[in-house]
Amino acid sequence: MEFKAPQNDDDEDAGQMADINIVPLVDVMLVLLIIFMVTAPLSIGGINVELPSSKARSSGMAENRIVLSINAKGQYYIEKMEVPGPVLEQRLGEIYQNREKKELYIRADKAVVYGRVVDAMSAAKIAGVTKISMLTQAPQKGGNG
């Protein structure tokens, strides 16, 4: 049995290539990248909280994070669901019972009473949280301070 290479352009398979055209794939990936860049900052939100500013650099947030928000009225929210103060410790305990990473991110409005933040941190520690991070916003440029 003998294999021959195509001799001229008249052979049937001479013009076929085995390459994949990646231009449509690149286009789709760029569109997805833009979508994720636009929606990523919105995914952290939830409850309308005016965060205090900090000059310290923020560390990255874990992908499967739990965010506890405290609005100006002192109400607690885990993600977007309101949690009454007396059951906060129990609710956090249920969430972190089977989690490997016991990290909590707290978003507290700058007008909230300090005691509400301390109560939330205490409930988190009792519920088994080992790392608590406070979320802030970067200082405004051109401001006085």
Secondary structure as UniProt FT lines:
FT   TURN            9..10
FT   TURN            12..15
FT   HELIX           23..44
FT   TURN            63..64
FT   STRAND          67..70
FT   TURN            72..73
FT   STRAND          76..78
FT   TURN            79..80
FT   STRAND          81..83
FT   HELIX           85..87
FT   HELIX           88..96
FT   STRAND          103..108
FT   TURN            110..111
FT   HELIX           114..126
FT   TURN            127..128
FT   STRAND          131..134
FT   TURN            141..142
//
